[in-house]
Amino acid sequence: MSRAVASRRDRAGARLRHVLRYLITGVLALVYASPVLYMVLGSLEPSENVLSGLRAFTPNTLTTANYPHLTARFHSADTGYFWGFFAVSVVVATTVVVGGLAINSLAGYALARLRWAGRDAVLTVIVALAVVPFEALAVPLFFLLAGLRDTIAVQALPFLGNAFTIYLFQSFFRSLPTEIEEAAKLDGAGPLRIFFLIIVPMSKPVFASAAILTFLTQWTSFLWPVLMISDPTVRPLPLAISVFQGNPPYDWGAIMAFGVVMVAPVLIVFLLFQRWFVRSIADSAIQG
């Protein structure tokens, strides 16, 4: 009888722990999501109500007029065009993500799987560069790429190669089993064929993680465009929203709508790759 009572108590305690865990997780999720929710609601509010607190967000005041107003505020060669800003950010972020995945994954593969003189020294330099903040490199890059100012290329070129992403790929590739590669080498496969036909299909989690982190970093890049871009026709979204927010009249509803347009692509990319991203985090925890 005592065992049955103890078993029921254990089950009740386990259920209580599960309830508390989900409750705490839900509260934390709401806290972290609240700024985004406030921004979305603010984008659907008249500008004069946005800063008046949560009581302003009632169904009878919601409107979508702030979104068309974005294109109305940016409608000339002097101010630029809103969808032009969006297109520039998409082109730059896509170029950096696709090009960066190709370049950094190949570099990581060479450091993890190939044997060549000076490999360890190069890896040491890459690890050292991974901890150097971009702010320390911005001024030298400014003078190095001054001839490409006010172009889309200058916004993408410096970020194709990334020391942290190379190290991320190198660490993941090094953890993969080598038996399949050795069998492929016996069949006459070269390094590139092994990489594209064996390594890449086995590495979806790390590619997804690198894509998400690269896209997030590039989509929200602000310092570099401030230094290199003055032409409105090649202005990315982060720089455009700073100009938009700083020019009176201060239309807070439209500013919130601008923020929603900036955040939405990041959420979409994360949702597309979240399964592999979570798997990559879980694999890293297991290996650690």
C-alpha atoms as an extended CHARMM CRD file, in Angstrom:
* protein
*
       288  EXT
         1         1  MET       CA              0.0000000000        0.0000000000        0.0000000000  PROA      1               0.0000000000
         2         2  SER       CA              2.8010000000        2.4260000000        0.8840000000  PROA      2               0.0000000000
         3         3  ARG       CA              4.4450000000        1.7680000000       -2.4780000000  PROA      3               0.0000000000
         4         4  ALA       CA              1.2110000000        2.6110000000       -4.3240000000  PROA      4               0.0000000000
         5         5  VAL       CA              0.8370000000        5.8170000000       -2.3120000000  PROA      5               0.0000000000
         6         6  ALA       CA              4.4760000000        6.7410000000       -3.0110000000  PROA      6               0.0000000000
         7         7  SER       CA              3.9820000000        6.0100000000       -6.7140000000  PROA      7               0.0000000000
         8         8  ARG       CA              0.9120000000        8.2810000000       -6.8640000000  PROA      8               0.0000000000
         9         9  ARG       CA              2.8070000000       11.0050000000       -5.0670000000  PROA      9               0.0000000000
        10        10  ASP       CA              5.6930000000       10.6980000000       -7.5190000000  PROA      10              0.0000000000
        11        11  ARG       CA              3.3090000000       10.9640000000      -10.4890000000  PROA      11              0.0000000000
        12        12  ALA       CA              1.5660000000       13.9540000000       -8.9300000000  PROA      12              0.0000000000
        13        13  GLY       CA              4.9350000000       15.5950000000       -8.2770000000  PROA      13              0.0000000000
        14        14  ALA       CA              6.0230000000       14.9360000000      -11.8640000000  PROA      14              0.0000000000
        15        15  ARG       CA              2.8100000000       16.4710000000      -13.2250000000  PROA      15              0.0000000000
        16        16  LEU       CA              3.2530000000       19.5060000000      -10.9830000000  PROA      16              0.0000000000
        17        17  ARG       CA              6.8390000000       19.9580000000      -12.1920000000  PROA      17              0.0000000000
        18        18  HSD       CA              5.6670000000       19.7410000000      -15.8140000000  PROA      18              0.0000000000
        19        19  VAL       CA              2.9520000000       22.3330000000      -15.1720000000  PROA      19              0.0000000000
        20        20  LEU       CA              5.4120000000       24.6850000000      -13.4740000000  PROA      20              0.0000000000
        21        21  ARG       CA              7.9500000000       24.1920000000      -16.2570000000  PROA      21              0.0000000000
        22        22  TYR       CA              5.4150000000       25.0300000000      -18.9600000000  PROA      22              0.0000000000
        23        23  LEU       CA              4.0820000000       27.9580000000      -16.9350000000  PROA      23              0.0000000000
        24        24  ILE       CA              7.5480000000       29.4650000000      -16.4470000000  PROA      24              0.0000000000
        25        25  THR       CA              8.4320000000       28.8400000000      -20.1060000000  PROA      25              0.0000000000
        26        26  GLY       CA              5.1820000000       30.4770000000      -21.2260000000  PROA      26              0.0000000000
        27        27  VAL       CA              5.7750000000       33.5470000000      -19.0650000000  PROA      27              0.0000000000
        28        28  LEU       CA              9.3420000000       33.9180000000      -20.3550000000  PROA      28              0.0000000000
        29        29  ALA       CA              8.1780000000       33.4900000000      -23.9600000000  PROA      29              0.0000000000
        30        30  LEU       CA              5.5510000000       36.1920000000      -23.4320000000  PROA      30              0.0000000000
        31        31  VAL       CA              8.1390000000       38.5510000000      -21.9150000000  PROA      31              0.0000000000
        32        32  TYR       CA             10.5480000000       38.0690000000      -24.8270000000  PROA      32              0.0000000000
        33        33  ALA       CA              7.7780000000       38.2950000000      -27.4380000000  PROA      33              0.0000000000
        34        34  SER       CA              6.0550000000       41.3310000000      -25.9090000000  PROA      34              0.0000000000
        35        35  PRO       CA              8.1760000000       43.9680000000      -27.7490000000  PROA      35              0.0000000000
        36        36  VAL       CA              7.3820000000       42.3230000000      -31.0830000000  PROA      36              0.0000000000
        37        37  LEU       CA              3.6930000000       42.0500000000      -30.2010000000  PROA      37              0.0000000000
        38        38  TYR       CA              3.6510000000       45.6950000000      -29.1380000000  PROA      38              0.0000000000
        39        39  MET       CA              5.3000000000       46.6740000000      -32.4220000000  PROA      39              0.0000000000
        40        40  VAL       CA              2.7670000000       44.6980000000      -34.4770000000  PROA      40              0.0000000000
        41        41  LEU       CA             -0.1460000000       46.2400000000      -32.5660000000  PROA      41              0.0000000000
        42        42  GLY       CA              1.4410000000       49.6840000000      -32.8510000000  PROA      42              0.0000000000
        43        43  SER       CA              1.6680000000       49.2970000000      -36.6230000000  PROA      43              0.0000000000
        44        44  LEU       CA             -2.1200000000       48.8200000000      -36.6490000000  PROA      44              0.0000000000
        45        45  GLU       CA             -2.8220000000       51.8820000000      -34.5130000000  PROA      45              0.0000000000
        46        46  PRO       CA             -3.2760000000       55.5480000000      -35.4710000000  PROA      46              0.0000000000
        47        47  SER       CA              0.0000000000       57.3490000000      -34.7990000000  PROA      47              0.0000000000
        48        48  GLU       CA             -1.4290000000       59.5020000000      -32.0270000000  PROA      48              0.0000000000
        49        49  ASN       CA             -2.4210000000       56.3810000000      -30.0540000000  PROA      49              0.0000000000
        50        50  VAL       CA              0.7900000000       54.3570000000      -30.3170000000  PROA      50              0.0000000000
        51        51  LEU       CA              2.4870000000       55.8370000000      -27.2530000000  PROA      51              0.0000000000
        52        52  SER       CA             -0.6280000000       56.0300000000      -25.1060000000  PROA      52              0.0000000000
        53        53  GLY       CA             -0.2150000000       52.5960000000      -23.5330000000  PROA      53              0.0000000000
        54        54  LEU       CA             -1.8460000000       49.2110000000      -23.9210000000  PROA      54              0.0000000000
        55        55  ARG       CA             -5.3470000000       50.6050000000      -23.4140000000  PROA      55              0.0000000000
        56        56  ALA       CA             -5.1270000000       52.2050000000      -26.8490000000  PROA      56              0.0000000000
        57        57  PHE       CA             -4.9920000000       48.7850000000      -28.5540000000  PROA      57              0.0000000000
        58        58  THR       CA             -8.6890000000       48.1220000000      -28.8580000000  PROA      58              0.0000000000
        59        59  PRO       CA            -10.4210000000       46.5190000000      -31.8670000000  PROA      59              0.0000000000
        60        60  ASN       CA            -12.3110000000       49.7020000000      -32.8120000000  PROA      60              0.0000000000
        61        61  THR       CA             -9.0600000000       51.6720000000      -33.3450000000  PROA      61              0.0000000000
        62        62  LEU       CA             -7.0620000000       49.1740000000      -35.4240000000  PROA      62              0.0000000000
        63        63  THR       CA             -6.1230000000       50.2930000000      -38.9400000000  PROA      63              0.0000000000
        64        64  THR       CA             -3.7900000000       49.2280000000      -41.7680000000  PROA      64              0.0000000000
        65        65  ALA       CA             -3.2440000000       52.7720000000      -43.0410000000  PROA      65              0.0000000000
        66        66  ASN       CA              0.3090000000       52.9060000000      -41.6520000000  PROA      66              0.0000000000
        67        67  TYR       CA              1.6260000000       50.4360000000      -44.2170000000  PROA      67              0.0000000000
        68        68  PRO       CA              0.6070000000       52.3610000000      -47.3610000000  PROA      68              0.0000000000
        69        69  HSD       CA              1.9620000000       55.4720000000      -45.6540000000  PROA      69              0.0000000000
        70        70  LEU       CA              5.4840000000       54.0070000000      -45.8190000000  PROA      70              0.0000000000
        71        71  THR       CA              5.4890000000       54.1750000000      -49.6000000000  PROA      71              0.0000000000
        72        72  ALA       CA              3.9590000000       57.6640000000      -49.4640000000  PROA      72              0.0000000000
        73        73  ARG       CA              6.8080000000       58.9910000000      -47.3060000000  PROA      73              0.0000000000
        74        74  PHE       CA              9.4420000000       57.5320000000      -49.6520000000  PROA      74              0.0000000000
        75        75  HSD       CA              8.4300000000       58.4660000000      -53.1770000000  PROA      75              0.0000000000
        76        76  SER       CA             11.2080000000       60.5290000000      -54.7590000000  PROA      76              0.0000000000
        77        77  ALA       CA             14.8160000000       60.3040000000      -55.8740000000  PROA      77              0.0000000000
        78        78  ASP       CA             15.8180000000       62.5070000000      -52.9250000000  PROA      78              0.0000000000
        79        79  THR       CA             14.2360000000       60.3660000000      -50.2270000000  PROA      79              0.0000000000
        80        80  GLY       CA             14.4160000000       57.0240000000      -52.0240000000  PROA      80              0.0000000000
        81        81  TYR       CA             11.6940000000       54.4450000000      -52.5130000000  PROA      81              0.0000000000
        82        82  PHE       CA             10.6010000000       52.0850000000      -49.7620000000  PROA      82              0.0000000000
        83        83  TRP       CA             10.4720000000       48.9480000000      -51.8960000000  PROA      83              0.0000000000
        84        84  GLY       CA             13.8760000000       49.9150000000      -53.2530000000  PROA      84              0.0000000000
        85        85  PHE       CA             15.2730000000       49.7920000000      -49.7010000000  PROA      85              0.0000000000
        86        86  PHE       CA             13.6240000000       46.4200000000      -49.2060000000  PROA      86              0.0000000000
        87        87  ALA       CA             15.0340000000       45.0810000000      -52.4780000000  PROA      87              0.0000000000
        88        88  VAL       CA             18.5580000000       46.2600000000      -51.5960000000  PROA      88              0.0000000000
        89        89  SER       CA             18.4090000000       44.5030000000      -48.2210000000  PROA      89              0.0000000000
        90        90  VAL       CA             17.0960000000       41.3040000000      -49.8180000000  PROA      90              0.0000000000
        91        91  VAL       CA             19.7950000000       41.2970000000      -52.5070000000  PROA      91              0.0000000000
        92        92  VAL       CA             22.6180000000       42.0420000000      -50.0590000000  PROA      92              0.0000000000
        93        93  ALA       CA             21.4610000000       39.5480000000      -47.4100000000  PROA      93              0.0000000000
        94        94  THR       CA             20.8340000000       36.8020000000      -49.9850000000  PROA      94              0.0000000000
        95        95  THR       CA             24.2230000000       37.3700000000      -51.6160000000  PROA      95              0.0000000000
        96        96  VAL       CA             26.0360000000       37.2260000000      -48.2860000000  PROA      96              0.0000000000
        97        97  VAL       CA             24.1310000000       34.1350000000      -47.1080000000  PROA      97              0.0000000000
        98        98  VAL       CA             24.5310000000       32.1170000000      -50.3330000000  PROA      98              0.0000000000
        99        99  GLY       CA             28.0800000000       33.2430000000      -51.0510000000  PROA      99              0.0000000000
       100       100  GLY       CA             29.0850000000       32.9480000000      -47.4190000000  PROA      100             0.0000000000
       101       101  LEU       CA             27.7430000000       29.3980000000      -47.1070000000  PROA      101             0.0000000000
       102       102  ALA       CA             29.7420000000       28.3460000000      -50.1730000000  PROA      102             0.0000000000
       103       103  ILE       CA             33.0030000000       30.0730000000      -49.2090000000  PROA      103             0.0000000000
       104       104  ASN       CA             32.9530000000       29.4000000000      -45.4800000000  PROA      104             0.0000000000
       105       105  SER       CA             31.8350000000       25.7750000000      -45.7750000000  PROA      105             0.0000000000
       106       106  LEU       CA             34.6190000000       25.0010000000      -48.2560000000  PROA      106             0.0000000000
       107       107  ALA       CA             37.1370000000       26.7190000000      -45.9800000000  PROA      107             0.0000000000
       108       108  GLY       CA             35.8160000000       24.8030000000      -42.9700000000  PROA      108             0.0000000000
       109       109  TYR       CA             36.0350000000       21.5310000000      -44.9050000000  PROA      109             0.0000000000
       110       110  ALA       CA             39.6350000000       22.2320000000      -45.8930000000  PROA      110             0.0000000000
       111       111  LEU       CA             40.5400000000       22.9360000000      -42.2740000000  PROA      111             0.0000000000
       112       112  ALA       CA             38.6720000000       19.9170000000      -40.8910000000  PROA      112             0.0000000000
       113       113  ARG       CA             39.3490000000       17.1540000000      -43.4340000000  PROA      113             0.0000000000
       114       114  LEU       CA             42.2710000000       18.0080000000      -45.6970000000  PROA      114             0.0000000000
       115       115  ARG       CA             45.9080000000       17.7670000000      -44.6790000000  PROA      115             0.0000000000
       116       116  TRP       CA             48.1860000000       20.5710000000      -45.8400000000  PROA      116             0.0000000000
       117       117  ALA       CA             51.1270000000       22.5470000000      -44.5260000000  PROA      117             0.0000000000
       118       118  GLY       CA             50.2140000000       25.3860000000      -42.1790000000  PROA      118             0.0000000000
       119       119  ARG       CA             46.6540000000       24.1940000000      -41.5490000000  PROA      119             0.0000000000
       120       120  ASP       CA             46.8990000000       24.5150000000      -37.7600000000  PROA      120             0.0000000000
       121       121  ALA       CA             48.4270000000       27.9840000000      -38.0250000000  PROA      121             0.0000000000
       122       122  VAL       CA             45.6150000000       29.1590000000      -40.3170000000  PROA      122             0.0000000000
       123       123  LEU       CA             43.0220000000       27.7250000000      -37.9370000000  PROA      123             0.0000000000
       124       124  THR       CA             44.6420000000       29.5880000000      -35.0390000000  PROA      124             0.0000000000
       125       125  VAL       CA             44.4620000000       32.8600000000      -36.9820000000  PROA      125             0.0000000000
       126       126  ILE       CA             40.7910000000       32.2360000000      -37.8470000000  PROA      126             0.0000000000
       127       127  VAL       CA             39.9140000000       31.5450000000      -34.2090000000  PROA      127             0.0000000000
       128       128  ALA       CA             41.7010000000       34.7680000000      -33.2200000000  PROA      128             0.0000000000
       129       129  LEU       CA             39.8480000000       36.7550000000      -35.8880000000  PROA      129             0.0000000000
       130       130  ALA       CA             36.5160000000       35.3150000000      -34.7550000000  PROA      130             0.0000000000
       131       131  VAL       CA             36.7190000000       37.3070000000      -31.5080000000  PROA      131             0.0000000000
       132       132  VAL       CA             37.7020000000       40.6030000000      -33.1750000000  PROA      132             0.0000000000
       133       133  PRO       CA             34.6600000000       42.9380000000      -33.2940000000  PROA      133             0.0000000000
       134       134  PHE       CA             33.7100000000       44.4240000000      -36.6430000000  PROA      134             0.0000000000
       135       135  GLU       CA             34.0560000000       47.9250000000      -35.2080000000  PROA      135             0.0000000000
       136       136  ALA       CA             37.8260000000       47.3550000000      -35.0180000000  PROA      136             0.0000000000
       137       137  LEU       CA             37.9290000000       46.5830000000      -38.7490000000  PROA      137             0.0000000000
       138       138  ALA       CA             35.4340000000       49.1410000000      -40.0160000000  PROA      138             0.0000000000
       139       139  VAL       CA             37.8550000000       52.0440000000      -40.5070000000  PROA      139             0.0000000000
       140       140  PRO       CA             40.5450000000       50.0380000000      -42.4010000000  PROA      140             0.0000000000
       141       141  LEU       CA             37.8080000000       48.5240000000      -44.5790000000  PROA      141             0.0000000000
       142       142  PHE       CA             36.4210000000       52.0040000000      -45.2080000000  PROA      142             0.0000000000
       143       143  PHE       CA             39.6910000000       53.1600000000      -46.7470000000  PROA      143             0.0000000000
       144       144  LEU       CA             40.2910000000       49.8540000000      -48.5300000000  PROA      144             0.0000000000
       145       145  LEU       CA             36.8750000000       49.8750000000      -50.2540000000  PROA      145             0.0000000000
       146       146  ALA       CA             36.4100000000       53.6380000000      -50.6580000000  PROA      146             0.0000000000
       147       147  GLY       CA             36.2400000000       53.2430000000      -54.4310000000  PROA      147             0.0000000000
       148       148  LEU       CA             33.0960000000       51.1060000000      -54.1160000000  PROA      148             0.0000000000
       149       149  ARG       CA             31.0950000000       53.5450000000      -51.9980000000  PROA      149             0.0000000000
       150       150  ASP       CA             27.3750000000       53.8440000000      -52.7490000000  PROA      150             0.0000000000
       151       151  THR       CA             27.1520000000       50.4200000000      -54.3850000000  PROA      151             0.0000000000
       152       152  ILE       CA             25.3980000000       47.2000000000      -53.4950000000  PROA      152             0.0000000000
       153       153  ALA       CA             28.6800000000       45.3100000000      -53.8760000000  PROA      153             0.0000000000
       154       154  VAL       CA             30.3790000000       47.1940000000      -51.0330000000  PROA      154             0.0000000000
       155       155  GLN       CA             27.5850000000       46.1530000000      -48.6640000000  PROA      155             0.0000000000
       156       156  ALA       CA             28.1130000000       42.4410000000      -49.3670000000  PROA      156             0.0000000000
       157       157  LEU       CA             31.7650000000       41.9540000000      -50.3130000000  PROA      157             0.0000000000
       158       158  PRO       CA             33.4030000000       42.3630000000      -46.8660000000  PROA      158             0.0000000000
       159       159  PHE       CA             31.0390000000       39.8270000000      -45.2650000000  PROA      159             0.0000000000
       160       160  LEU       CA             31.2980000000       36.8610000000      -47.6390000000  PROA      160             0.0000000000
       161       161  GLY       CA             34.1420000000       35.4050000000      -45.6090000000  PROA      161             0.0000000000
       162       162  ASN       CA             33.4770000000       35.1390000000      -41.8820000000  PROA      162             0.0000000000
       163       163  ALA       CA             35.9250000000       33.7140000000      -39.3570000000  PROA      163             0.0000000000
       164       164  PHE       CA             33.2530000000       32.5900000000      -36.9030000000  PROA      164             0.0000000000
       165       165  THR       CA             31.2640000000       30.8010000000      -39.6190000000  PROA      165             0.0000000000
       166       166  ILE       CA             34.4030000000       29.0680000000      -40.8890000000  PROA      166             0.0000000000
       167       167  TYR       CA             35.1410000000       27.8400000000      -37.3850000000  PROA      167             0.0000000000
       168       168  LEU       CA             31.5110000000       26.7290000000      -37.0000000000  PROA      168             0.0000000000
       169       169  PHE       CA             31.7580000000       24.6090000000      -40.1480000000  PROA      169             0.0000000000
       170       170  GLN       CA             35.1770000000       23.2940000000      -39.2080000000  PROA      170             0.0000000000
       171       171  SER       CA             33.9760000000       22.1330000000      -35.7970000000  PROA      171             0.0000000000
       172       172  PHE       CA             30.9220000000       20.4050000000      -37.2510000000  PROA      172             0.0000000000
       173       173  PHE       CA             32.8030000000       18.6930000000      -40.1020000000  PROA      173             0.0000000000
       174       174  ARG       CA             35.4430000000       17.4350000000      -37.6960000000  PROA      174             0.0000000000
       175       175  SER       CA             32.7380000000       15.6750000000      -35.6520000000  PROA      175             0.0000000000
       176       176  LEU       CA             31.3780000000       13.7140000000      -38.6430000000  PROA      176             0.0000000000
       177       177  PRO       CA             32.3590000000       10.0290000000      -39.0330000000  PROA      177             0.0000000000
       178       178  THR       CA             35.0870000000        9.3660000000      -41.5880000000  PROA      178             0.0000000000
       179       179  GLU       CA             34.1190000000        5.8630000000      -42.7240000000  PROA      179             0.0000000000
       180       180  ILE       CA             31.9350000000        6.9850000000      -45.6420000000  PROA      180             0.0000000000
       181       181  GLU       CA             34.6190000000        9.3730000000      -46.8710000000  PROA      181             0.0000000000
       182       182  GLU       CA             37.2710000000        6.6790000000      -46.7520000000  PROA      182             0.0000000000
       183       183  ALA       CA             35.0250000000        4.3650000000      -48.7700000000  PROA      183             0.0000000000
       184       184  ALA       CA             34.4720000000        7.1360000000      -51.3260000000  PROA      184             0.0000000000
       185       185  LYS       CA             38.2250000000        7.7200000000      -51.5940000000  PROA      185             0.0000000000
       186       186  LEU       CA             38.7260000000        4.0280000000      -52.3380000000  PROA      186             0.0000000000
       187       187  ASP       CA             36.2240000000        4.4280000000      -55.1860000000  PROA      187             0.0000000000
       188       188  GLY       CA             38.2970000000        7.2740000000      -56.6030000000  PROA      188             0.0000000000
       189       189  ALA       CA             36.2650000000       10.2750000000      -55.3880000000  PROA      189             0.0000000000
       190       190  GLY       CA             38.1710000000       13.5300000000      -54.9900000000  PROA      190             0.0000000000
       191       191  PRO       CA             37.8180000000       16.1260000000      -52.2010000000  PROA      191             0.0000000000
       192       192  LEU       CA             35.2230000000       18.2590000000      -53.9930000000  PROA      192             0.0000000000
       193       193  ARG       CA             33.0700000000       15.2880000000      -54.9460000000  PROA      193             0.0000000000
       194       194  ILE       CA             33.2210000000       13.9920000000      -51.3760000000  PROA      194             0.0000000000
       195       195  PHE       CA             32.2910000000       17.4260000000      -50.0740000000  PROA      195             0.0000000000
       196       196  PHE       CA             29.2510000000       17.9730000000      -52.2950000000  PROA      196             0.0000000000
       197       197  LEU       CA             27.9290000000       14.3960000000      -52.3640000000  PROA      197             0.0000000000
       198       198  ILE       CA             28.7070000000       13.2340000000      -48.8170000000  PROA      198             0.0000000000
       199       199  ILE       CA             29.5540000000       16.0830000000      -46.4550000000  PROA      199             0.0000000000
       200       200  VAL       CA             26.8960000000       18.5930000000      -47.5270000000  PROA      200             0.0000000000
       201       201  PRO       CA             23.9050000000       16.1710000000      -47.2500000000  PROA      201             0.0000000000
       202       202  MET       CA             25.0930000000       15.1980000000      -43.7540000000  PROA      202             0.0000000000
       203       203  SER       CA             25.4960000000       18.8190000000      -42.6480000000  PROA      203             0.0000000000
       204       204  LYS       CA             22.0400000000       20.3800000000      -42.9940000000  PROA      204             0.0000000000
       205       205  PRO       CA             21.9430000000       21.4920000000      -39.3190000000  PROA      205             0.0000000000
       206       206  VAL       CA             25.1530000000       23.5120000000      -39.5050000000  PROA      206             0.0000000000
       207       207  PHE       CA             24.1960000000       25.0230000000      -42.8660000000  PROA      207             0.0000000000
       208       208  ALA       CA             20.8370000000       26.0770000000      -41.3980000000  PROA      208             0.0000000000
       209       209  SER       CA             22.5010000000       27.5760000000      -38.3130000000  PROA      209             0.0000000000
       210       210  ALA       CA             25.0220000000       29.4760000000      -40.4260000000  PROA      210             0.0000000000
       211       211  ALA       CA             22.2780000000       30.7210000000      -42.7610000000  PROA      211             0.0000000000
       212       212  ILE       CA             20.1250000000       32.0160000000      -39.8960000000  PROA      212             0.0000000000
       213       213  LEU       CA             22.9840000000       33.7210000000      -38.0640000000  PROA      213             0.0000000000
       214       214  THR       CA             24.3910000000       35.2550000000      -41.2540000000  PROA      214             0.0000000000
       215       215  PHE       CA             21.0110000000       36.4830000000      -42.4540000000  PROA      215             0.0000000000
       216       216  LEU       CA             20.1730000000       37.9830000000      -39.0600000000  PROA      216             0.0000000000
       217       217  THR       CA             23.5170000000       39.7790000000      -38.8470000000  PROA      217             0.0000000000
       218       218  GLN       CA             23.3840000000       41.0850000000      -42.3920000000  PROA      218             0.0000000000
       219       219  TRP       CA             19.7180000000       42.0550000000      -42.4050000000  PROA      219             0.0000000000
       220       220  THR       CA             20.2160000000       44.2610000000      -39.3360000000  PROA      220             0.0000000000
       221       221  SER       CA             23.6170000000       45.6720000000      -40.3470000000  PROA      221             0.0000000000
       222       222  PHE       CA             23.7610000000       49.4080000000      -39.6450000000  PROA      222             0.0000000000
       223       223  LEU       CA             27.3170000000       50.6390000000      -38.9660000000  PROA      223             0.0000000000
       224       224  TRP       CA             28.7420000000       49.6460000000      -42.3380000000  PROA      224             0.0000000000
       225       225  PRO       CA             25.9230000000       51.2200000000      -44.4210000000  PROA      225             0.0000000000
       226       226  VAL       CA             26.2360000000       54.4170000000      -42.3730000000  PROA      226             0.0000000000
       227       227  LEU       CA             29.9080000000       54.6090000000      -43.3430000000  PROA      227             0.0000000000
       228       228  MET       CA             29.5850000000       53.6230000000      -46.9930000000  PROA      228             0.0000000000
       229       229  ILE       CA             26.1170000000       54.6000000000      -48.2440000000  PROA      229             0.0000000000
       230       230  SER       CA             24.8190000000       58.1100000000      -48.9080000000  PROA      230             0.0000000000
       231       231  ASP       CA             22.8840000000       57.4180000000      -52.1170000000  PROA      231             0.0000000000
       232       232  PRO       CA             19.1830000000       56.7350000000      -51.3070000000  PROA      232             0.0000000000
       233       233  THR       CA             18.8720000000       54.3470000000      -54.2620000000  PROA      233             0.0000000000
       234       234  VAL       CA             21.1960000000       51.7940000000      -52.6120000000  PROA      234             0.0000000000
       235       235  ARG       CA             20.1450000000       52.4200000000      -49.0200000000  PROA      235             0.0000000000
       236       236  PRO       CA             19.2640000000       49.2480000000      -46.9990000000  PROA      236             0.0000000000
       237       237  LEU       CA             16.3260000000       49.0220000000      -44.5960000000  PROA      237             0.0000000000
       238       238  PRO       CA             18.2160000000       49.5940000000      -41.2960000000  PROA      238             0.0000000000
       239       239  LEU       CA             19.6950000000       52.8340000000      -42.6220000000  PROA      239             0.0000000000
       240       240  ALA       CA             16.3820000000       53.8500000000      -44.1720000000  PROA      240             0.0000000000
       241       241  ILE       CA             14.4550000000       53.4250000000      -40.9280000000  PROA      241             0.0000000000
       242       242  SER       CA             16.9730000000       55.6030000000      -39.0710000000  PROA      242             0.0000000000
       243       243  VAL       CA             16.4460000000       58.3490000000      -41.6590000000  PROA      243             0.0000000000
       244       244  PHE       CA             12.6910000000       57.8170000000      -41.5300000000  PROA      244             0.0000000000
       245       245  GLN       CA             12.5930000000       58.0040000000      -37.7250000000  PROA      245             0.0000000000
       246       246  GLY       CA             14.7660000000       61.1110000000      -37.6160000000  PROA      246             0.0000000000
       247       247  ASN       CA             12.7740000000       63.1600000000      -40.1300000000  PROA      247             0.0000000000
       248       248  PRO       CA              9.7310000000       65.0380000000      -38.7680000000  PROA      248             0.0000000000
       249       249  PRO       CA              6.8070000000       64.6770000000      -38.5910000000  PROA      249             0.0000000000
       250       250  TYR       CA              7.2610000000       61.7330000000      -36.2380000000  PROA      250             0.0000000000
       251       251  ASP       CA              4.7460000000       59.1950000000      -37.4580000000  PROA      251             0.0000000000
       252       252  TRP       CA              4.9910000000       56.4660000000      -34.7990000000  PROA      252             0.0000000000
       253       253  GLY       CA              2.4290000000       54.2250000000      -36.4380000000  PROA      253             0.0000000000
       254       254  ALA       CA              4.4110000000       54.1930000000      -39.6820000000  PROA      254             0.0000000000
       255       255  ILE       CA              7.6460000000       53.6840000000      -37.7270000000  PROA      255             0.0000000000
       256       256  MET       CA              6.1130000000       50.6030000000      -36.0880000000  PROA      256             0.0000000000
       257       257  ALA       CA              4.9810000000       49.3790000000      -39.5120000000  PROA      257             0.0000000000
       258       258  PHE       CA              8.5230000000       49.8650000000      -40.7970000000  PROA      258             0.0000000000
       259       259  GLY       CA              9.7760000000       47.7780000000      -37.8950000000  PROA      259             0.0000000000
       260       260  VAL       CA              7.3080000000       44.9840000000      -38.6920000000  PROA      260             0.0000000000
       261       261  VAL       CA              8.5230000000       44.8930000000      -42.3060000000  PROA      261             0.0000000000
       262       262  MET       CA             12.0950000000       44.5960000000      -41.0350000000  PROA      262             0.0000000000
       263       263  VAL       CA             11.3700000000       41.8560000000      -38.5070000000  PROA      263             0.0000000000
       264       264  ALA       CA              9.0630000000       39.7130000000      -40.6890000000  PROA      264             0.0000000000
       265       265  PRO       CA             11.7810000000       38.3130000000      -43.0330000000  PROA      265             0.0000000000
       266       266  VAL       CA             13.9350000000       37.2890000000      -40.0520000000  PROA      266             0.0000000000
       267       267  LEU       CA             11.0220000000       35.3760000000      -38.5210000000  PROA      267             0.0000000000
       268       268  ILE       CA             10.2580000000       33.7270000000      -41.8590000000  PROA      268             0.0000000000
       269       269  VAL       CA             13.8620000000       32.5950000000      -42.3300000000  PROA      269             0.0000000000
       270       270  PHE       CA             13.9950000000       31.2190000000      -38.7900000000  PROA      270             0.0000000000
       271       271  LEU       CA             10.7180000000       29.3350000000      -39.2170000000  PROA      271             0.0000000000
       272       272  LEU       CA             11.9700000000       27.8090000000      -42.4680000000  PROA      272             0.0000000000
       273       273  PHE       CA             15.1990000000       26.5450000000      -40.9130000000  PROA      273             0.0000000000
       274       274  GLN       CA             14.2310000000       26.1260000000      -37.2650000000  PROA      274             0.0000000000
       275       275  ARG       CA             14.1420000000       22.3080000000      -37.3570000000  PROA      275             0.0000000000
       276       276  TRP       CA             17.7740000000       22.0520000000      -38.4610000000  PROA      276             0.0000000000
       277       277  PHE       CA             18.7990000000       24.9700000000      -36.2480000000  PROA      277             0.0000000000
       278       278  VAL       CA             17.3810000000       23.2840000000      -33.1290000000  PROA      278             0.0000000000
       279       279  ARG       CA             18.9640000000       20.0040000000      -34.1790000000  PROA      279             0.0000000000
       280       280  SER       CA             22.3400000000       21.7280000000      -34.5470000000  PROA      280             0.0000000000
       281       281  ILE       CA             22.0590000000       23.2190000000      -31.0500000000  PROA      281             0.0000000000
       282       282  ALA       CA             21.0730000000       19.8170000000      -29.6230000000  PROA      282             0.0000000000
       283       283  ASP       CA             23.9690000000       18.0670000000      -31.3770000000  PROA      283             0.0000000000
       284       284  SER       CA             26.4010000000       20.6810000000      -30.0610000000  PROA      284             0.0000000000
       285       285  ALA       CA             25.1110000000       20.1560000000      -26.5190000000  PROA      285             0.0000000000
       286       286  ILE       CA             25.4950000000       16.3720000000      -26.8270000000  PROA      286             0.0000000000
       287       287  GLN       CA             29.0200000000       16.6830000000      -28.1990000000  PROA      287             0.0000000000
       288       288  GLY       CA             29.9140000000       19.1310000000      -25.4540000000  PROA      288             0.0000000000
